[in-house]
Amino acid sequence: MRAYEQDPSGLAAFVGSLVYGMADSSRAAQIQAGMEYYKARRKEQQEIKAEIEALE
């Protein structure tokens, strides 16, 4: 079952739009927004990992 089928309130659709943009945005724009979001998250994770390793 898909998230939007499990959550009739639309919360799943709203949460997805935070990362990828609104559903009426073009596919390319949604992909670009998602890539930028996840690249930034990955960079943060790598920085935290480096800081932890520096403490060891």
Secondary structure, DSSP 8 states (H G I E B T S, - for coil): --HHHH-TTSHHHHHHHHHH--TTS-HHHHHHHHHHHHHHHHHHHHHHHHHHHHH-
